[in-house]
Amino acid sequence: MRIRSRIAAATATTLVILGGAIATSPTATAVGADHCDKNTANHWRHVSDLAGAALRNGPGQDYAKKKTLDFGVNFYVYCQDTNRHGNVWYYGKDWVGKWGWVFSERTSKGQG
């Protein structure tokens, strides 16, 4: 009986500690065009990095990756944001209509 109560107490303590760690860890939720700080006059960008470019939920590496845009793919940009690190991120959609953010340095001027 004592062993069970000690296990239960240890389990409860562990859950409280883990729960607190999970609750206090930062989460990055999806942000859209309302987060942009500059309109970029709607244009195409071309993925120029051989490793591709991540399409993310927000303008930064700490946001979840939706998918990877392959080298050579075009991305239609609607606006941009400069994140807290000074990096420019473009918001737009890929050729199948999936919306997200792409790091500008992974792209170059795209098609017409």
N, C-alpha and C positions, 0 to 999 in steps of 0.2 A: 504494500500500500504506500509506503514512504517513497519507494522508487517511482511509482506512478505519479505521485504529487510533485516530486522533484523534476521529472521529465515534463510534466504539464507546465510547471513554473518556468523551466528553461525554454520550452517551446513558446510560451506566451511572451517571455522577454525577447527572444529572437524575433518574433513577429512584430513586436513593437519597434524594435531597433530597425528592422528591415522596412517596415511600413513608414517610419519616419524618414529613412533615407530615400525611399521612393517618392514620398510626398514632397520632399524639399528639393529634389533634383529638377533642374530646369527642363521645360518641354518646349519644343518649337512647333507651333501650330501653323497651318497653311495661311499664307497672306497673298492677296491678289493685287490688282492694279491700284487699289486705294493706298498701297504702301509706296508707290512710285514717287520719286522726287523730281522727275523730268520726263516730259513727253518727247519721244524720239522720232516723231513724224512717221510712224508706221513704216518699217522697212524690213528687208530680209537680211539675215546674218547666216553665214555658212560655217558649219563646224569644221575648224581647221586643225584641231588637235588630233593626232593619230590615235590617241587613247579614247577619243570621243569626249562628250561633255555631259555631265549629269544634269537632268531636268529635276529641279528641286521644288519643295513646297514654299520656299522663301529665299530671300537674297543673302545666302550665306551657307558655309559648309555645315553649320550646326542644324540645318533644316533637313528633313527626310528626303531621300532620293526617290523620285517617282519612277524614273527609268534612265537609261543612258542613250543619248543621241549619238549615233555612229558618225565617224569621220565622213565628211562630204554631204551630210544631211543639211537641209536649209531649215531655218527657224524664223518665224515671223514675229518681229518685235513690235510691241505697242508702247512700251515705256521702259524706264530704267530707274534703278535706285543705287545709291552709293551707301554701302553698309558701314558699320562702325569701325571697320578696319581700313576704310578708304577704297575698297574694291567695288568696281561697277558691275552690277548684275542686270541682265535684261529680262523683262517679263513679256511673255508671249505664248505662242503655241507652235507645236511641231506640225509636220505635214499631215498627221492623222487627227489633228484637233485637240491634242492633250496640252493643257495649259500648265505653265510653270516658269521657273526662274533658271537662267543659264549664266554662268560666269563669263563675262565679256572676253577675257583673255583666251578662252577656248574657241573663239569665233573670229571671223574676218568678214569683210563686206560680202554680202550674198548676191543672189540673182536680182536682176532688174527691179 
